Amino acid sequence: MSRKRKAPILVLGIGNTLLGDDGAGVDLIGRLSRWSRNWHGAVEYLDGGTQGAKLLDAVAGRYALIILDTVALGAAPGTVHLLQGAEVLALSQYSISAHKEHAAELLAAALLLGELPERIFMIGIEPACVMCGDGLSQPVRSAIPEALGLARNAIVEALESQFLPAAFDFRQPSEWAVVSGR
């Protein structure tokens, strides 16, 4: 059996839909995967739920990682944050995710094992209420379109980057693996 190569860009939604605004990343990944172009197999979408470091295999070997999450930085609820590269790594050590360790744990493990993608983006929405039941609060629901736009822009930036591996061939979408969610 031949092993399929991974798409070079992984868009990863993180969170728990049963804990109010903590489910924003999962909501975003569901919407983005339905609305985005095919990208010729260069982009994979994954609902990572609350798996944390268990997602290391999904992240390993990627050129770019785009994380969609709830991010508590102290701004007004519904504020959308775009973090890139060193900003994501620096802030992840302070448990910026509303569910604490999941994104930080994953990035720390990837860094330690030399599996951190070359390009990292985090699009996060400031929560109004975490652990307050099923469904997103009004401020977070209102921020969804802006967060989707930033996520699409991050995908395009990663695709257009001059550092995209030369071995990648957009004409062969069937060669890229699809990883299932949770």
N, C-alpha and C positions, 0 to 999 in steps of 0.2 A: 504494500500500500504506500503510495507517495504522500508525503506530508505537504499540505498546502501552506503557502506563505501568508503571513498576516498583512492586512491592509496597513500602509505606513502611518495612517492617522487614526487614532482611537478617540472617539467622543464618548466620555464616561459620565453617566448620571449617577449621583450618589445621594442616598437618603432613605428615609423611612416614611412611607405615605400614611402610616397610622399615627404619626406624631405631628400633625398639623403642618406648619411651614417647613419642617425638616424634609418633607417630601418634594420640595421644589426642584431639586436636581433630577429626580425620577420623572416628574411631570415634564420638565424641559426636554429630557432625552426622548420621551414618547412623542412629543410634538415635533421636535426637530427631525427625528428619523422619518416621520410621515411627510413633512413639508420640504425637506431638502432634496436636491437632485441626487441622482445616483452617484455622481462623482467618479464614475467608471471603476468602481471597486476600490478606490483609493481611501475611502473613509468607512470606518466601521462604527456602529452605534451599539453601546452596551449599557444596560440597566444594571449597575453594580450594587444596588441596594445598600446594605450595610456590611458588605463583606471585607472592607479594609484591606489588609495585607494579603488576603486570599486572592486578590485581583492581580497580584504581581505577574503571574504568567500571561495575563491578558495585556499588561502594559509592556512587558519585556519585548525587545526587538522592534519597537515602534520608532518612527522618526518624530512624531508629534503626539502629544496627549492634551486633550481639551477636557477639563473637568467642569461639570455643571453641578452646583451644590448650593446649599444654604451657607452663608458666610456671615458670622457675627463679628463685625468690626466696630460696633458702637454707633453707626450711622442711623438715620431714620429708617424705620421699617419700610421695605420695598425699594430701598436704594440698591442699585445694581453695581457691582464691583467687577472690574476687569483687572486681573493680575497676570503678570507674565514672568517667565523664567525665574530669576533670583528672588523676585517679589513673592512668588508662590512658595518657594523653598524657605525663605526667611520667615514668612508668616505661618507656615505650616507647623513650625516648632512651637507655636503658641496656641495650638488647637483652635484655628479660626473657624473650623466647621462647627455648625450648631450641634452636631452629634459627636463632637469632640474628636476622637482619635482616628476616624476612618480615612479621610484623605491624607492626614499627616502621617499616619501609620504606613499607608501605601507608598507615599513619596519617600519616606525615610528608608524603607526596605529596598526600594528601587535604587536609591542613591548608594546605599551600602553595598549592594550586589552588582553595581555597575550597569544597571538596566534602566537608568533614567533616560527618557527620550530627550533628544536634542532640543526640541521646542516644547514648552509647557505653557498652557494658558489655563486660567481658572476664571469662570464666569460664575459669580455668586450673588445671591439675593439676600439682603439683610432681612432676617425673620422678624415677625411681630409676635408670634406665639409658637413655641416649640413644646411638644408634649401636651397639646390642648385638644387632641382629637383628630378625627379624619378630615382632610380637606385643607386647602390653603386659605390664609387670611386675605382680606380684600387688598391690603397694600402689596402683598406678594403676587396675587393674581394680576393686579394692575401692572406689575413690573415684568411680567412674562414676555410681552412683545419686545421690549428693549433687550432683555437677556437673550432672546432668540436671535435678534439682529446681531448682537455682539458675538454669539456663537457662530453664526454663519460667516461673519467677517474673519473670525479666527481660523475657520476651516479654509477659507480662500487664501488668507495670508500664509498658512502652512503649505498649501498646495503651490502657491506662486513663489515660495521661497527659493532662492537660488541654491540652497543647500539640500533640496530634495534629492535623495539618492539617485544616481544615474542609472542604477540597475532597475529602477521602477519603470514598468511599461504599462501605460494607460490602456493599451489595446487588448490586454489580456485579463479582463475582470474576473473570469472564471477561476483564475489561479488564486484569488484571495480568499482566505478562510473567513467564515462567519462564526463568531463565538456567541453562544446563547447567554441570556441573562441569568441572574441569580441562580 
